[in-house]
Amino acid sequence: MRKALAFTFGAILGGVIGGLTALLLAPYSGEEFRSSIQKQIDSFQAEIKEAAQKKRTELEEHLEVLIEQKESK
C-alpha cells in the first residue's frame, strides 16, 4: 500500500513538474497556447461524453435483458 501511494504521489508530482516545464518552454504565445489547450480539452470532453453515452446505452440494454429474465421466471 505504501509503495502504491508513493508511486501515485511521484506520478502526480512528475506530471505537475512536466506540465510546468512544458508551459515555460512552449513555442507558442500565451493566447495561442491557451487556444490549443482549450481545443484539446474540448476534444477530450467530447470523447468522454461519447464513451459515457455508449456505456450508458450498453448498460441499459443489459438491464433490459436482466429485467426480462427476471419477469420470465
PQR file of N, CA, C, O and H, with PARSE charges and radii, in Angstrom:
ATOM      1  N   MET A   1       0.828  -1.186   0.000 -0.4000 1.5000
ATOM      2  CA  MET A   1       0.000   0.000   0.000 -0.0000 2.0000
ATOM      3  C   MET A   1       0.875   1.252   0.000  0.5500 1.7000
ATOM      4  O   MET A   1       0.600   2.223  -0.705 -0.5500 1.4000
ATOM      5  N   ARG A   2       1.913   1.207   0.792 -0.4000 1.5000
ATOM      6  CA  ARG A   2       2.782   2.376   0.915 -0.0000 2.0000
ATOM      7  C   ARG A   2       3.520   2.640  -0.401  0.5500 1.7000
ATOM      8  O   ARG A   2       3.720   3.792  -0.786 -0.5500 1.4000
ATOM      9  H   ARG A   2       2.136   0.418   1.365  0.4000 1.0000
ATOM     10  N   LYS A   3       3.925   1.559  -1.089 -0.4000 1.5000
ATOM     11  CA  LYS A   3       4.620   1.721  -2.360 -0.0000 2.0000
ATOM     12  C   LYS A   3       3.683   2.299  -3.416  0.5500 1.7000
ATOM     13  O   LYS A   3       4.083   3.135  -4.226 -0.5500 1.4000
ATOM     14  H   LYS A   3       3.763   0.623  -0.776  0.4000 1.0000
ATOM     15  N   ALA A   4       2.437   1.844  -3.395 -0.4000 1.5000
ATOM     16  CA  ALA A   4       1.462   2.353  -4.361 -0.0000 2.0000
ATOM     17  C   ALA A   4       1.201   3.835  -4.125  0.5500 1.7000
ATOM     18  O   ALA A   4       1.091   4.609  -5.076 -0.5500 1.4000
ATOM     19  H   ALA A   4       2.112   1.165  -2.737  0.4000 1.0000
ATOM     20  N   LEU A   5       1.103   4.226  -2.870 -0.4000 1.5000
ATOM     21  CA  LEU A   5       0.885   5.630  -2.534 -0.0000 2.0000
ATOM     22  C   LEU A   5       2.084   6.477  -2.955  0.5500 1.7000
ATOM     23  O   LEU A   5       1.916   7.574  -3.488 -0.5500 1.4000
ATOM     24  H   LEU A   5       1.193   3.598  -2.098  0.4000 1.0000
ATOM     25  N   ALA A   6       3.279   5.974  -2.716 -0.4000 1.5000
ATOM     26  CA  ALA A   6       4.493   6.688  -3.101 -0.0000 2.0000
ATOM     27  C   ALA A   6       4.566   6.817  -4.625  0.5500 1.7000
ATOM     28  O   ALA A   6       4.937   7.867  -5.149 -0.5500 1.4000
ATOM     29  H   ALA A   6       3.415   5.084  -2.283  0.4000 1.0000
ATOM     30  N   PHE A   7       4.209   5.743  -5.327 -0.4000 1.5000
ATOM     31  CA  PHE A   7       4.215   5.789  -6.790 -0.0000 2.0000
ATOM     32  C   PHE A   7       3.204   6.813  -7.297  0.5500 1.7000
ATOM     33  O   PHE A   7       3.517   7.606  -8.185 -0.5500 1.4000
ATOM     34  H   PHE A   7       3.907   4.890  -4.901  0.4000 1.0000
ATOM     35  N   THR A   8       2.005   6.799  -6.742 -0.4000 1.5000
ATOM     36  CA  THR A   8       0.959   7.732  -7.152 -0.0000 2.0000
ATOM     37  C   THR A   8       1.398   9.173  -6.914  0.5500 1.7000
ATOM     38  O   THR A   8       1.235  10.032  -7.781 -0.5500 1.4000
ATOM     39  H   THR A   8       1.751   6.154  -6.021  0.4000 1.0000
ATOM     40  N   PHE A   9       1.945   9.426  -5.755 -0.4000 1.5000
ATOM     41  CA  PHE A   9       2.427  10.768  -5.436 -0.0000 2.0000
ATOM     42  C   PHE A   9       3.515  11.181  -6.424  0.5500 1.7000
ATOM     43  O   PHE A   9       3.509  12.306  -6.924 -0.5500 1.4000
ATOM     44  H   PHE A   9       2.077   8.729  -5.050  0.4000 1.0000
ATOM     45  N   GLY A  10       4.439  10.281  -6.700 -0.4000 1.5000
ATOM     46  CA  GLY A  10       5.521  10.568  -7.643 -0.0000 2.0000
ATOM     47  C   GLY A  10       5.002  10.827  -9.046  0.5500 1.7000
ATOM     48  O   GLY A  10       5.501  11.710  -9.743 -0.5500 1.4000
ATOM     49  H   GLY A  10       4.444   9.367  -6.294  0.4000 1.0000
ATOM     50  N   ALA A  11       4.000  10.059  -9.465 -0.4000 1.5000
ATOM     51  CA  ALA A  11       3.427  10.250 -10.795 -0.0000 2.0000
ATOM     52  C   ALA A  11       2.731  11.607 -10.892  0.5500 1.7000
ATOM     53  O   ALA A  11       2.874  12.312 -11.891 -0.5500 1.4000
ATOM     54  H   ALA A  11       3.595   9.341  -8.899  0.4000 1.0000
ATOM     55  N   ILE A  12       1.986  11.966  -9.863 -0.4000 1.5000
ATOM     56  CA  ILE A  12       1.304  13.263  -9.861 -0.0000 2.0000
ATOM     57  C   ILE A  12       2.321  14.399  -9.848  0.5500 1.7000
ATOM     58  O   ILE A  12       2.199  15.360 -10.607 -0.5500 1.4000
ATOM     59  H   ILE A  12       1.870  11.394  -9.051  0.4000 1.0000
ATOM     60  N   LEU A  13       3.313  14.282  -8.991 -0.4000 1.5000
ATOM     61  CA  LEU A  13       4.347  15.314  -8.912 -0.0000 2.0000
ATOM     62  C   LEU A  13       5.084  15.435 -10.240  0.5500 1.7000
ATOM     63  O   LEU A  13       5.354  16.544 -10.702 -0.5500 1.4000
ATOM     64  H   LEU A  13       3.411  13.500  -8.375  0.4000 1.0000
ATOM     65  N   GLY A  14       5.404  14.329 -10.841 -0.4000 1.5000
ATOM     66  CA  GLY A  14       6.079  14.339 -12.141 -0.0000 2.0000
ATOM     67  C   GLY A  14       5.218  14.990 -13.211  0.5500 1.7000
ATOM     68  O   GLY A  14       5.724  15.725 -14.059 -0.5500 1.4000
ATOM     69  H   GLY A  14       5.185  13.428 -10.466  0.4000 1.0000
ATOM     70  N   GLY A  15       3.919  14.720 -13.173 -0.4000 1.5000
ATOM     71  CA  GLY A  15       3.008  15.340 -14.127 -0.0000 2.0000
ATOM     72  C   GLY A  15       2.939  16.843 -13.960  0.5500 1.7000
ATOM     73  O   GLY A  15       2.927  17.585 -14.941 -0.5500 1.4000
ATOM     74  H   GLY A  15       3.509  14.122 -12.484  0.4000 1.0000
ATOM     75  N   VAL A  16       2.895  17.291 -12.714 -0.4000 1.5000
ATOM     76  CA  VAL A  16       2.851  18.734 -12.442 -0.0000 2.0000
ATOM     77  C   VAL A  16       4.139  19.403 -12.906  0.5500 1.7000
ATOM     78  O   VAL A  16       4.102  20.442 -13.565 -0.5500 1.4000
ATOM     79  H   VAL A  16       2.905  16.688 -11.916  0.4000 1.0000
ATOM     80  N   ILE A  17       5.260  18.816 -12.568 -0.4000 1.5000
ATOM     81  CA  ILE A  17       6.551  19.385 -12.970 -0.0000 2.0000
ATOM     82  C   ILE A  17       6.680  19.378 -14.496  0.5500 1.7000
ATOM     83  O   ILE A  17       7.142  20.352 -15.089 -0.5500 1.4000
ATOM     84  H   ILE A  17       5.290  17.972 -12.033  0.4000 1.0000
ATOM     85  N   GLY A  18       6.274  18.292 -15.116 -0.4000 1.5000
ATOM     86  CA  GLY A  18       6.317  18.221 -16.581 -0.0000 2.0000
ATOM     87  C   GLY A  18       5.412  19.258 -17.227  0.5500 1.7000
ATOM     88  O   GLY A  18       5.776  19.880 -18.225 -0.5500 1.4000
ATOM     89  H   GLY A  18       5.898  17.501 -14.635  0.4000 1.0000
ATOM     90  N   GLY A  19       4.224  19.440 -16.648 -0.4000 1.5000
ATOM     91  CA  GLY A  19       3.303  20.442 -17.176 -0.0000 2.0000
ATOM     92  C   GLY A  19       3.856  21.848 -17.055  0.5500 1.7000
ATOM     93  O   GLY A  19       3.762  22.643 -17.990 -0.5500 1.4000
ATOM     94  H   GLY A  19       3.927  18.934 -15.837  0.4000 1.0000
ATOM     95  N   LEU A  20       4.428  22.150 -15.913 -0.4000 1.5000
ATOM     96  CA  LEU A  20       5.022  23.479 -15.722 -0.0000 2.0000
ATOM     97  C   LEU A  20       6.192  23.704 -16.675  0.5500 1.7000
ATOM     98  O   LEU A  20       6.348  24.792 -17.227 -0.5500 1.4000
ATOM     99  H   LEU A  20       4.505  21.503 -15.154  0.4000 1.0000
ATOM    100  N   THR A  21       7.000  22.685 -16.862 -0.4000 1.5000
ATOM    101  CA  THR A  21       8.129  22.791 -17.788 -0.0000 2.0000
ATOM    102  C   THR A  21       7.617  23.031 -19.207  0.5500 1.7000
ATOM    103  O   THR A  21       8.164  23.856 -19.938 -0.5500 1.4000
ATOM    104  H   THR A  21       6.873  21.801 -16.413  0.4000 1.0000
ATOM    105  N   ALA A  22       6.580  22.316 -19.587 -0.4000 1.5000
ATOM    106  CA  ALA A  22       6.006  22.499 -20.921 -0.0000 2.0000
ATOM    107  C   ALA A  22       5.477  23.916 -21.095  0.5500 1.7000
ATOM    108  O   ALA A  22       5.642  24.523 -22.153 -0.5500 1.4000
ATOM    109  H   ALA A  22       6.135  21.646 -18.993  0.4000 1.0000
ATOM    110  N   LEU A  23       4.841  24.440 -20.051 -0.4000 1.5000
ATOM    111  CA  LEU A  23       4.323  25.807 -20.133 -0.0000 2.0000
ATOM    112  C   LEU A  23       5.455  26.823 -20.311  0.5500 1.7000
ATOM    113  O   LEU A  23       5.341  27.769 -21.090 -0.5500 1.4000
ATOM    114  H   LEU A  23       4.707  23.947 -19.191  0.4000 1.0000
ATOM    115  N   LEU A  24       6.529  26.612 -19.588 -0.4000 1.5000
ATOM    116  CA  LEU A  24       7.646  27.551 -19.652 -0.0000 2.0000
ATOM    117  C   LEU A  24       8.409  27.479 -20.971  0.5500 1.7000
ATOM    118  O   LEU A  24       8.956  28.479 -21.435 -0.5500 1.4000
ATOM    119  H   LEU A  24       6.622  25.844 -18.955  0.4000 1.0000
ATOM    120  N   LEU A  25       8.441  26.311 -21.562 -0.4000 1.5000
ATOM    121  CA  LEU A  25       9.230  26.121 -22.779 -0.0000 2.0000
ATOM    122  C   LEU A  25       8.374  26.041 -24.036  0.5500 1.7000
ATOM    123  O   LEU A  25       8.877  25.681 -25.101 -0.5500 1.4000
ATOM    124  H   LEU A  25       7.997  25.498 -21.185  0.4000 1.0000
ATOM    125  N   ALA A  26       7.099  26.368 -23.931 -0.4000 1.5000
ATOM    126  CA  ALA A  26       6.174  26.263 -25.059 -0.0000 2.0000
ATOM    127  C   ALA A  26       6.587  27.212 -26.189  0.5500 1.7000
ATOM    128  O   ALA A  26       6.963  28.357 -25.938 -0.5500 1.4000
ATOM    129  H   ALA A  26       6.691  26.661 -23.066  0.4000 1.0000
ATOM    130  N   PRO A  27       6.516  26.730 -27.430 -0.5600 1.5000
ATOM    131  CA  PRO A  27       6.898  27.567 -28.562  0.2800 2.0000
ATOM    132  C   PRO A  27       5.799  28.546 -28.994  0.5500 1.7000
ATOM    133  O   PRO A  27       6.006  29.329 -29.922 -0.5500 1.4000
ATOM    134  N   TYR A  28       4.643  28.512 -28.339 -0.4000 1.5000
ATOM    135  CA  TYR A  28       3.527  29.372 -28.704 -0.0000 2.0000
ATOM    136  C   TYR A  28       3.410  30.540 -27.731  0.5500 1.7000
ATOM    137  O   TYR A  28       3.912  30.495 -26.608 -0.5500 1.4000
ATOM    138  H   TYR A  28       4.475  27.876 -27.586  0.4000 1.0000
ATOM    139  N   SER A  29       2.734  31.582 -28.197 -0.4000 1.5000
ATOM    140  CA  SER A  29       2.427  32.684 -27.292 -0.0000 2.0000
ATOM    141  C   SER A  29       1.360  32.213 -26.317  0.5500 1.7000
ATOM    142  O   SER A  29       0.745  31.166 -26.517 -0.5500 1.4000
ATOM    143  H   SER A  29       2.327  31.619 -29.109  0.4000 1.0000
ATOM    144  N   GLY A  30       1.146  32.972 -25.283 -0.4000 1.5000
ATOM    145  CA  GLY A  30       0.159  32.588 -24.278 -0.0000 2.0000
ATOM    146  C   GLY A  30      -1.220  32.357 -24.848  0.5500 1.7000
ATOM    147  O   GLY A  30      -1.872  31.369 -24.508 -0.5500 1.4000
ATOM    148  H   GLY A  30       1.645  33.823 -25.120  0.4000 1.0000
ATOM    149  N   GLU A  31      -1.682  33.256 -25.715 -0.4000 1.5000
ATOM    150  CA  GLU A  31      -3.025  33.136 -26.299 -0.0000 2.0000
ATOM    151  C   GLU A  31      -3.125  31.919 -27.209  0.5500 1.7000
ATOM    152  O   GLU A  31      -4.107  31.178 -27.151 -0.5500 1.4000
ATOM    153  H   GLU A  31      -1.152  34.059 -25.991  0.4000 1.0000
ATOM    154  N   GLU A  32      -2.122  31.713 -28.044 -0.4000 1.5000
ATOM    155  CA  GLU A  32      -2.107  30.540 -28.928 -0.0000 2.0000
ATOM    156  C   GLU A  32      -2.088  29.254 -28.115  0.5500 1.7000
ATOM    157  O   GLU A  32      -2.779  28.288 -28.440 -0.5500 1.4000
ATOM    158  H   GLU A  32      -1.325  32.315 -28.091  0.4000 1.0000
ATOM    159  N   PHE A  33      -1.297  29.254 -27.069 -0.4000 1.5000
ATOM    160  CA  PHE A  33      -1.159  28.060 -26.237 -0.0000 2.0000
ATOM    161  C   PHE A  33      -2.478  27.752 -25.530  0.5500 1.7000
ATOM    162  O   PHE A  33      -2.906  26.599 -25.493 -0.5500 1.4000
ATOM    163  H   PHE A  33      -0.735  30.039 -26.805  0.4000 1.0000
ATOM    164  N   ARG A  34      -3.116  28.768 -24.975 -0.4000 1.5000
ATOM    165  CA  ARG A  34      -4.402  28.567 -24.300 -0.0000 2.0000
ATOM    166  C   ARG A  34      -5.457  28.066 -25.284  0.5500 1.7000
ATOM    167  O   ARG A  34      -6.271  27.204 -24.953 -0.5500 1.4000
ATOM    168  H   ARG A  34      -2.768  29.705 -25.006  0.4000 1.0000
ATOM    169  N   SER A  35      -5.430  28.616 -26.488 -0.4000 1.5000
ATOM    170  CA  SER A  35      -6.373  28.194 -27.520 -0.0000 2.0000
ATOM    171  C   SER A  35      -6.144  26.732 -27.883  0.5500 1.7000
ATOM    172  O   SER A  35      -7.095  25.966 -28.034 -0.5500 1.4000
ATOM    173  H   SER A  35      -4.769  29.317 -26.756  0.4000 1.0000
ATOM    174  N   SER A  36      -4.891  26.354 -28.020 -0.4000 1.5000
ATOM    175  CA  SER A  36      -4.543  24.966 -28.343 -0.0000 2.0000
ATOM    176  C   SER A  36      -4.985  24.020 -27.228  0.5500 1.7000
ATOM    177  O   SER A  36      -5.556  22.961 -27.488 -0.5500 1.4000
ATOM    178  H   SER A  36      -4.118  26.976 -27.897  0.4000 1.0000
ATOM    179  N   ILE A  37      -4.719  24.406 -26.015 -0.4000 1.5000
ATOM    180  CA  ILE A  37      -5.108  23.575 -24.865 -0.0000 2.0000
ATOM    181  C   ILE A  37      -6.628  23.465 -24.794  0.5500 1.7000
ATOM    182  O   ILE A  37      -7.153  22.384 -24.526 -0.5500 1.4000
ATOM    183  H   ILE A  37      -4.255  25.266 -25.804  0.4000 1.0000
ATOM    184  N   GLN A  38      -7.342  24.566 -25.029 -0.4000 1.5000
ATOM    185  CA  GLN A  38      -8.799  24.544 -24.969 -0.0000 2.0000
ATOM    186  C   GLN A  38      -9.373  23.603 -26.028  0.5500 1.7000
ATOM    187  O   GLN A  38     -10.335  22.880 -25.767 -0.5500 1.4000
ATOM    188  H   GLN A  38      -6.915  25.443 -25.246  0.4000 1.0000
ATOM    189  N   LYS A  39      -8.778  23.617 -27.225 -0.4000 1.5000
ATOM    190  CA  LYS A  39      -9.228  22.703 -28.278 -0.0000 2.0000
ATOM    191  C   LYS A  39      -9.022  21.249 -27.852  0.5500 1.7000
ATOM    192  O   LYS A  39      -9.885  20.402 -28.080 -0.5500 1.4000
ATOM    193  H   LYS A  39      -7.997  24.204 -27.437  0.4000 1.0000
ATOM    194  N   GLN A  40      -7.884  20.968 -27.238 -0.4000 1.5000
ATOM    195  CA  GLN A  40      -7.607  19.611 -26.781 -0.0000 2.0000
ATOM    196  C   GLN A  40      -8.578  19.212 -25.672  0.5500 1.7000
ATOM    197  O   GLN A  40      -9.060  18.079 -25.649 -0.5500 1.4000
ATOM    198  H   GLN A  40      -7.183  21.656 -27.053  0.4000 1.0000
ATOM    199  N   ILE A  41      -8.867  20.127 -24.760 -0.4000 1.5000
ATOM    200  CA  ILE A  41      -9.808  19.847 -23.674 -0.0000 2.0000
ATOM    201  C   ILE A  41     -11.197  19.582 -24.244  0.5500 1.7000
ATOM    202  O   ILE A  41     -11.870  18.640 -23.827 -0.5500 1.4000
ATOM    203  H   ILE A  41      -8.476  21.047 -24.779  0.4000 1.0000
ATOM    204  N   ASP A  42     -11.631  20.413 -25.201 -0.4000 1.5000
ATOM    205  CA  ASP A  42     -12.946  20.234 -25.822 -0.0000 2.0000
ATOM    206  C   ASP A  42     -13.036  18.875 -26.507  0.5500 1.7000
ATOM    207  O   ASP A  42     -14.048  18.181 -26.406 -0.5500 1.4000
ATOM    208  H   ASP A  42     -11.085  21.179 -25.540  0.4000 1.0000
ATOM    209  N   SER A  43     -11.968  18.506 -27.204 -0.4000 1.5000
ATOM    210  CA  SER A  43     -11.934  17.213 -27.883 -0.0000 2.0000
ATOM    211  C   SER A  43     -12.005  16.069 -26.879  0.5500 1.7000
ATOM    212  O   SER A  43     -12.733  15.096 -27.080 -0.5500 1.4000
ATOM    213  H   SER A  43     -11.146  19.070 -27.287  0.4000 1.0000
ATOM    214  N   PHE A  44     -11.245  16.196 -25.803 -0.4000 1.5000
ATOM    215  CA  PHE A  44     -11.231  15.170 -24.769 -0.0000 2.0000
ATOM    216  C   PHE A  44     -12.602  15.049 -24.109  0.5500 1.7000
ATOM    217  O   PHE A  44     -13.072  13.940 -23.857 -0.5500 1.4000
ATOM    218  H   PHE A  44     -10.654  16.986 -25.640  0.4000 1.0000
ATOM    219  N   GLN A  45     -13.244  16.180 -23.830 -0.4000 1.5000
ATOM    220  CA  GLN A  45     -14.573  16.162 -23.223 -0.0000 2.0000
ATOM    221  C   GLN A  45     -15.582  15.497 -24.158  0.5500 1.7000
ATOM    222  O   GLN A  45     -16.438  14.737 -23.706 -0.5500 1.4000
ATOM    223  H   GLN A  45     -12.862  17.081 -24.035  0.4000 1.0000
ATOM    224  N   ALA A  46     -15.486  15.778 -25.449 -0.4000 1.5000
ATOM    225  CA  ALA A  46     -16.389  15.163 -26.417 -0.0000 2.0000
ATOM    226  C   ALA A  46     -16.194  13.648 -26.445  0.5500 1.7000
ATOM    227  O   ALA A  46     -17.164  12.894 -26.512 -0.5500 1.4000
ATOM    228  H   ALA A  46     -14.791  16.395 -25.817  0.4000 1.0000
ATOM    229  N   GLU A  47     -14.943  13.210 -26.394 -0.4000 1.5000
ATOM    230  CA  GLU A  47     -14.655  11.775 -26.369 -0.0000 2.0000
ATOM    231  C   GLU A  47     -15.217  11.124 -25.109  0.5500 1.7000
ATOM    232  O   GLU A  47     -15.776  10.029 -25.167 -0.5500 1.4000
ATOM    233  H   GLU A  47     -14.154  13.823 -26.339  0.4000 1.0000
ATOM    234  N   ILE A  48     -15.068  11.789 -23.987 -0.4000 1.5000
ATOM    235  CA  ILE A  48     -15.583  11.253 -22.725 -0.0000 2.0000
ATOM    236  C   ILE A  48     -17.108  11.157 -22.772  0.5500 1.7000
ATOM    237  O   ILE A  48     -17.678  10.148 -22.357 -0.5500 1.4000
ATOM    238  H   ILE A  48     -14.614  12.679 -23.940  0.4000 1.0000
ATOM    239  N   LYS A  49     -17.764  12.195 -23.272 -0.4000 1.5000
ATOM    240  CA  LYS A  49     -19.227  12.178 -23.369 -0.0000 2.0000
ATOM    241  C   LYS A  49     -19.693  11.065 -24.289  0.5500 1.7000
ATOM    242  O   LYS A  49     -20.670  10.376 -23.994 -0.5500 1.4000
ATOM    243  H   LYS A  49     -17.301  13.014 -23.609  0.4000 1.0000
ATOM    244  N   GLU A  50     -18.999  10.890 -25.396 -0.4000 1.5000
ATOM    245  CA  GLU A  50     -19.361   9.833 -26.343 -0.0000 2.0000
ATOM    246  C   GLU A  50     -19.186   8.454 -25.710  0.5500 1.7000
ATOM    247  O   GLU A  50     -20.051   7.589 -25.847 -0.5500 1.4000
ATOM    248  H   GLU A  50     -18.206  11.450 -25.635  0.4000 1.0000
ATOM    249  N   ALA A  51     -18.075   8.257 -25.025 -0.4000 1.5000
ATOM    250  CA  ALA A  51     -17.827   6.972 -24.369 -0.0000 2.0000
ATOM    251  C   ALA A  51     -18.843   6.722 -23.262  0.5500 1.7000
ATOM    252  O   ALA A  51     -19.306   5.595 -23.085 -0.5500 1.4000
ATOM    253  H   ALA A  51     -17.373   8.960 -24.914  0.4000 1.0000
ATOM    254  N   ALA A  52     -19.191   7.766 -22.516 -0.4000 1.5000
ATOM    255  CA  ALA A  52     -20.177   7.623 -21.444 -0.0000 2.0000
ATOM    256  C   ALA A  52     -21.541   7.272 -22.014  0.5500 1.7000
ATOM    257  O   ALA A  52     -22.244   6.422 -21.468 -0.5500 1.4000
ATOM    258  H   ALA A  52     -18.815   8.682 -22.660  0.4000 1.0000
ATOM    259  N   GLN A  53     -21.915   7.912 -23.099 -0.4000 1.5000
ATOM    260  CA  GLN A  53     -23.206   7.621 -23.723 -0.0000 2.0000
ATOM    261  C   GLN A  53     -23.237   6.192 -24.255  0.5500 1.7000
ATOM    262  O   GLN A  53     -24.242   5.493 -24.121 -0.5500 1.4000
ATOM    263  H   GLN A  53     -21.343   8.603 -23.543  0.4000 1.0000
ATOM    264  N   LYS A  54     -22.137   5.766 -24.856 -0.4000 1.5000
ATOM    265  CA  LYS A  54     -22.053   4.407 -25.382 -0.0000 2.0000
ATOM    266  C   LYS A  54     -22.178   3.390 -24.244  0.5500 1.7000
ATOM    267  O   LYS A  54     -22.897   2.399 -24.366 -0.5500 1.4000
ATOM    268  H   LYS A  54     -21.321   6.333 -24.965  0.4000 1.0000
ATOM    269  N   LYS A  55     -21.481   3.640 -23.148 -0.4000 1.5000
ATOM    270  CA  LYS A  55     -21.542   2.734 -21.999 -0.0000 2.0000
ATOM    271  C   LYS A  55     -22.935   2.745 -21.386  0.5500 1.7000
ATOM    272  O   LYS A  55     -23.434   1.695 -20.981 -0.5500 1.4000
ATOM    273  H   LYS A  55     -20.896   4.446 -23.048  0.4000 1.0000
ATOM    274  N   ARG A  56     -23.575   3.911 -21.309 -0.4000 1.5000
ATOM    275  CA  ARG A  56     -24.923   4.009 -20.757 -0.0000 2.0000
ATOM    276  C   ARG A  56     -25.899   3.174 -21.586  0.5500 1.7000
ATOM    277  O   ARG A  56     -26.724   2.442 -21.040 -0.5500 1.4000
ATOM    278  H   ARG A  56     -23.170   4.764 -21.638  0.4000 1.0000
ATOM    279  N   THR A  57     -25.795   3.294 -22.909 -0.4000 1.5000
ATOM    280  CA  THR A  57     -26.661   2.512 -23.793 -0.0000 2.0000
ATOM    281  C   THR A  57     -26.430   1.022 -23.581  0.5500 1.7000
ATOM    282  O   THR A  57     -27.375   0.237 -23.505 -0.5500 1.4000
ATOM    283  H   THR A  57     -25.125   3.889 -23.353  0.4000 1.0000
ATOM    284  N   GLU A  58     -25.172   0.652 -23.489 -0.4000 1.5000
ATOM    285  CA  GLU A  58     -24.821  -0.759 -23.265 -0.0000 2.0000
ATOM    286  C   GLU A  58     -25.404  -1.263 -21.943  0.5500 1.7000
ATOM    287  O   GLU A  58     -25.968  -2.356 -21.889 -0.5500 1.4000
ATOM    288  H   GLU A  58     -24.405   1.290 -23.551  0.4000 1.0000
ATOM    289  N   LEU A  59     -25.270  -0.474 -20.888 -0.4000 1.5000
ATOM    290  CA  LEU A  59     -25.786  -0.877 -19.583 -0.0000 2.0000
ATOM    291  C   LEU A  59     -27.305  -0.919 -19.568  0.5500 1.7000
ATOM    292  O   LEU A  59     -27.889  -1.800 -18.937 -0.5500 1.4000
ATOM    293  H   LEU A  59     -24.811   0.414 -20.932  0.4000 1.0000
ATOM    294  N   GLU A  60     -27.955   0.010 -20.247 -0.4000 1.5000
ATOM    295  CA  GLU A  60     -29.418  -0.005 -20.319 -0.0000 2.0000
ATOM    296  C   GLU A  60     -29.913  -1.253 -21.042  0.5500 1.7000
ATOM    297  O   GLU A  60     -30.897  -1.865 -20.627 -0.5500 1.4000
ATOM    298  H   GLU A  60     -27.481   0.726 -20.760  0.4000 1.0000
ATOM    299  N   GLU A  61     -29.234  -1.629 -22.119 -0.4000 1.5000
ATOM    300  CA  GLU A  61     -29.599  -2.842 -22.843 -0.0000 2.0000
ATOM    301  C   GLU A  61     -29.417  -4.066 -21.954  0.5500 1.7000
ATOM    302  O   GLU A  61     -30.260  -4.963 -21.939 -0.5500 1.4000
ATOM    303  H   GLU A  61     -28.435  -1.132 -22.456  0.4000 1.0000
ATOM    304  N   HIS A  62     -28.325  -4.096 -21.223 -0.4000 1.5000
ATOM    305  CA  HIS A  62     -28.062  -5.218 -20.320 -0.0000 2.0000
ATOM    306  C   HIS A  62     -29.125  -5.275 -19.220  0.5500 1.7000
ATOM    307  O   HIS A  62     -29.582  -6.358 -18.854 -0.5500 1.4000
ATOM    308  H   HIS A  62     -27.640  -3.367 -21.236  0.4000 1.0000
ATOM    309  N   LEU A  63     -29.510  -4.134 -18.704 -0.4000 1.5000
ATOM    310  CA  LEU A  63     -30.546  -4.070 -17.676 -0.0000 2.0000
ATOM    311  C   LEU A  63     -31.874  -4.583 -18.212  0.5500 1.7000
ATOM    312  O   LEU A  63     -32.582  -5.311 -17.516 -0.5500 1.4000
ATOM    313  H   LEU A  63     -29.139  -3.254 -19.002  0.4000 1.0000
ATOM    314  N   GLU A  64     -32.215  -4.217 -19.429 -0.4000 1.5000
ATOM    315  CA  GLU A  64     -33.454  -4.701 -20.034 -0.0000 2.0000
ATOM    316  C   GLU A  64     -33.451  -6.226 -20.134  0.5500 1.7000
ATOM    317  O   GLU A  64     -34.464  -6.871 -19.865 -0.5500 1.4000
ATOM    318  H   GLU A  64     -31.639  -3.626 -19.994  0.4000 1.0000
ATOM    319  N   VAL A  65     -32.320  -6.795 -20.518 -0.4000 1.5000
ATOM    320  CA  VAL A  65     -32.209  -8.254 -20.610 -0.0000 2.0000
ATOM    321  C   VAL A  65     -32.407  -8.884 -19.231  0.5500 1.7000
ATOM    322  O   VAL A  65     -33.118  -9.881 -19.097 -0.5500 1.4000
ATOM    323  H   VAL A  65     -31.497  -6.271 -20.737  0.4000 1.0000
ATOM    324  N   LEU A  66     -31.790  -8.312 -18.224 -0.4000 1.5000
ATOM    325  CA  LEU A  66     -31.931  -8.848 -16.869 -0.0000 2.0000
ATOM    326  C   LEU A  66     -33.370  -8.742 -16.371  0.5500 1.7000
ATOM    327  O   LEU A  66     -33.873  -9.661 -15.725 -0.5500 1.4000
ATOM    328  H   LEU A  66     -31.212  -7.503 -18.333  0.4000 1.0000
ATOM    329  N   ILE A  67     -34.027  -7.635 -16.666 -0.4000 1.5000
ATOM    330  CA  ILE A  67     -35.421  -7.462 -16.246 -0.0000 2.0000
ATOM    331  C   ILE A  67     -36.305  -8.476 -16.947  0.5500 1.7000
ATOM    332  O   ILE A  67     -37.185  -9.069 -16.324 -0.5500 1.4000
ATOM    333  H   ILE A  67     -33.619  -6.888 -17.192  0.4000 1.0000
ATOM    334  N   GLU A  68     -36.079  -8.679 -18.237 -0.4000 1.5000
ATOM    335  CA  GLU A  68     -36.859  -9.670 -18.987 -0.0000 2.0000
ATOM    336  C   GLU A  68     -36.645 -11.066 -18.429  0.5500 1.7000
ATOM    337  O   GLU A  68     -37.595 -11.843 -18.334 -0.5500 1.4000
ATOM    338  H   GLU A  68     -35.364  -8.197 -18.743  0.4000 1.0000
ATOM    339  N   GLN A  69     -35.409 -11.398 -18.057 -0.4000 1.5000
ATOM    340  CA  GLN A  69     -35.115 -12.708 -17.496 -0.0000 2.0000
ATOM    341  C   GLN A  69     -35.840 -12.893 -16.174  0.5500 1.7000
ATOM    342  O   GLN A  69     -36.385 -13.963 -15.902 -0.5500 1.4000
ATOM    343  H   GLN A  69     -34.637 -10.766 -18.134  0.4000 1.0000
ATOM    344  N   LYS A  70     -35.847 -11.864 -15.363 -0.4000 1.5000
ATOM    345  CA  LYS A  70     -36.495 -11.941 -14.062 -0.0000 2.0000
ATOM    346  C   LYS A  70     -37.999 -12.079 -14.216  0.5500 1.7000
ATOM    347  O   LYS A  70     -38.629 -12.853 -13.495 -0.5500 1.4000
ATOM    348  H   LYS A  70     -35.404 -10.995 -15.584  0.4000 1.0000
ATOM    349  N   GLU A  71     -38.585 -11.332 -15.155 -0.4000 1.5000
ATOM    350  CA  GLU A  71     -40.022 -11.386 -15.355 -0.0000 2.0000
ATOM    351  C   GLU A  71     -40.464 -12.714 -15.947  0.5500 1.7000
ATOM    352  O   GLU A  71     -41.594 -13.144 -15.715 -0.5500 1.4000
ATOM    353  H   GLU A  71     -38.074 -10.703 -15.741  0.4000 1.0000
ATOM    354  N   SER A  72     -39.600 -13.370 -16.706 -0.4000 1.5000
ATOM    355  CA  SER A  72     -39.974 -14.641 -17.326 -0.0000 2.0000
ATOM    356  C   SER A  72     -39.918 -15.812 -16.353  0.5500 1.7000
ATOM    357  O   SER A  72     -40.393 -16.904 -16.664 -0.5500 1.4000
ATOM    358  H   SER A  72     -38.682 -13.020 -16.895  0.4000 1.0000
ATOM    359  N   LYS A  73     -39.346 -15.591 -15.186 -0.4000 1.5000
ATOM    360  CA  LYS A  73     -39.249 -16.674 -14.191 -0.0000 2.0000
ATOM    361  C   LYS A  73     -40.517 -16.817 -13.413  0.5500 1.7000
ATOM    362  O   LYS A  73     -40.611 -17.676 -12.537 -0.5500 1.4000
ATOM    363  H   LYS A  73     -38.960 -14.703 -14.933  0.4000 1.0000
TER
END
